[in-house]
């Protein structure tokens, strides 16, 4: 699975942008890894960071609880994880991307939050 945004100028392409953090909301994909990519000024040389999708809880095999015990291998649960990535660099436009290899577990990218500072005019 790959996702790349169009170049983002945050409403003002004449000002410098400094990304601070990228927060991705995933549903599913227990134990999978995703690669967060970001680059500046139409460059194809992306900075990359690997994020691990929560593997701390078990999803249900049959979506039903065994004796209503939350730690049971049959407990009903959905993995919702929000890994955070600290970013570096600056530029006038930003491109954000995400790559993930999906094996056996469904993975859904629900939300992509970008925290950025708008700097001086160039």
N, C-alpha and C positions, 0 to 999 in steps of 0.2 A: 504494500500500500504506500503510495506517495502522495504528498500534497505540497504544493508550492503556491504562495500568494502572488498576486500581481505586485509590482513595486509599490510600496506604501510611502506617501509623503507627509502623512498626518496633517493635511490641509495647507501646508506651506512648504513648497519645494525649495525655497531660498534659504531656509534655516537648517542648521546642523542638527541631526538626531543622534541621541546616545541611548541605545537600548540598555535597560537595567535588568529586566527579568522577563522570561517567557513562561507562562503557566498554561499547561495543556490539561484539559479534562478528558479523560478516557473512560469509556465503559467497556468492561471485559478485558480480554487480553492478559489474563493472569500469568505472571512470570515472563512475559515477553519484554523485549527491549525495543525502544524506539530511538531514532537519531533525529535530534533537533538541529536544523541548519539555519543560519542567518548570514546575510551578506549585505554589503553596502554599494551604492552607486553602480548598479547594473553589472557588477562583477560576478563571474561564475565561480570564483574562489570562495566557497562558503566556509564559515567556521562551524564546526560540528561538535555536538555534545550528546553522549549516550545517556538516556534516562531508562530506569528500570520501572516497569509497571508493577504495582503492588502484588507481591506473591505471598503476603502474610496470611490471607484468609482463603478458605476453600470454597469453591462454588459447588452448588448442588449437582449431583449426577442426574437426578430425576425431578428436580425442582419441588421436592417435598421433604418435610422434616421427619426424622426418625425419632419418635418419642419427644418431639419439641425441644430438642437439645441443640443449642446454637453451634456447638463444636462438632456435631455429627457430620459425617461425610455426605449425608443427604439433606442438610439444612438448606433452606431457600435463601440465597444471597446473590447479590449482583455486585461485582467489583466496580467501584467508582474510585478512580485515583486521579490526583492532581499534582503530578511532579512539577517541580520548579527548576528552571535553568537560569543561572546567572550568565549574563552576556557581556561581551566586550566589543570595543570598536565604535566608530561613528561614521556618518556620511549624510548626504542630503536625502537619499531615498533608501528604503530598507526592503529586502525580500526575505520572507520567513518561509521555512519549509519543514517537513517532517517525513521520515521514511520509517517503515516498520515491516518486518517479515512476520507474517501471520502463519502459525502452525497450530492446528487443531482448535484453538480457542478463538471465538469471535472477538473482534476489536473494533470499537467505534470511536472516532475523534468527535467529541461533542462541542468543545469550545477551545478557542485559542486566544488567551489574554496576553497582550503585549504592554509592558510598562516601559515607557520611554520618556526621556527628557528632551525638550525642544531647546536647542542652544542658540547661539549667536547667528546673525546673518552672515552668509559667505559672499 
